[in-house]
Amino acid sequence: MGPGLSMHYGTKSDGMDYEVSSSYRLGMVAGGFLDLNISDNLALGYEVLYAQKGSDQEITIYKMVIQNVEEELAKPAVMNVSYYMDYIEIPVLLKVKVLNKPSFGMNAITGTAMALKVKGKHNLDGRVYFPDGDSFTELSIKDSSNLSDVNMFDFSFVYGGSVEYKRKNTYFLEYRFTLGWDYLSLPTYTLMPPVELRNQSYSLLLGMKF
């Protein structure tokens, strides 16, 4: 188990009328694993993990549809959106021993993972500005959902490495990067289409082998 930093990422197309700035969500990763040795230097690992993922997004909007007409805003609207997504994740990994000493070892790790979304939530806190003489009138927009329409399954690449300390039991510290390859249609608010983003996360795991 250990901490994880996760965020969402995507590709911005030319001509889009908004900008997205992403920041990380701090969560936890915990679970169990089974390693099957294929050879002296190669093992196949099966895992079941509970992984907390998500992100915070600041969306700056330059054009909006107002009364069925797309208008350029005199002052950009700002939408702060938080996503919380918890998964049961099942990685299948190849673990290659790159250093194998009696009391110390190092491994390289790569593989794939399938994840099932078991909990989700999104919160939006936005501000839209309308001209009012020489100033602006601020309209607050709030929204939330349980992300029930977002992909139930997510598939990822996994790679990283670990160091082992061998005594009666083997203790290890592992760094892992998990990169989703499926786009998730994440909601913002009702007047704006969903944003297409992918999961990515960085984990630092501490564990013990029996």
Secondary structure, 3 states (H helix, E strand, C coil): CEEEEEEEECCCCCCCCEEEEEEEEEEEEEEEEEEEEEECCEEEEEEEEEEEEEEEEEEEEEEEEECCEEEEEEEEEEEEEEEEEEEEEEEEEEEEEEEECCCEEEEEEEEEEEEEEEEEEEEEEEEEEEEECCEEEEEEEEEEECCCCCCCEEEEEEEEEEEEEECCCEEEEEEEEEEECCCEEECCCCCCCCEEEEEEEEEEEEEEEC
